[in-house]
Amino acid sequence: MKRHALLTLAMAAVVTGAASAQVPSKVQSKHDAVEKADVAATDARAARDSASTAQAAAQAAAATRDQGAVSARGAIAAEATAQQAKRSAADAQAAAHQAIRAADEARSAQAAAVDGSNPQGAAELARAAMIEARTANAVAVDASGVARAAAAATAEANQLPATVIAPPSDGRNVDFVAVDANADGSISREEARAHTALSANFLAVDVDADGRISSGEIAGWRR
């Protein structure tokens, strides 16, 4: 009888110890859920700011385009870059909406972690929502950068003359393969920065105004 009583007490101690060990885990899960929800909310606000910046850039690009270009060639380029700014602003806005939705989901998961019976599961949901908000914010930031660059390019396009501006005598010597850093068969505006003359005359060389320079356009520029 005495041994049975001791075993009962021992089992009770094990159960009590296991329950006590779960308490920090639940507390930590609640803390994690709160933290992840706060991060998601911060990313959502940042995404919303980026979307606003992108929208302002798109509006500026449209206004610049509407002022008129000095040449038909410039008008074509200005229209293309203004449209690019508009598309990027729409992308940033969509990403911001996604980030906001994810932040709301993270906040709901936080509430479930604090008040529900499964804080660990709710904390995982909060973490997943935070990752979604962070990813959407990154997309919004990138789209905003593209919109701003497109707005600046629109201003350049408006001043583009009807004929190509000749660079310095040695400026047309472009090692296409070297400048095409990612080897995708064309030179982006960013890649062109490695070549001073090409960068300065980017819009003039980009005959089809698609924002990229082909080897054929380089060949035409050299002539």
Summary of the structure (lengths in Angstrom):
residues: 223
radius of gyration: 28.8
end to end distance: 106.5
largest distance: 106.5
contacts: 744
relative contact order: 0.14
helix: 78%
strand: 2%
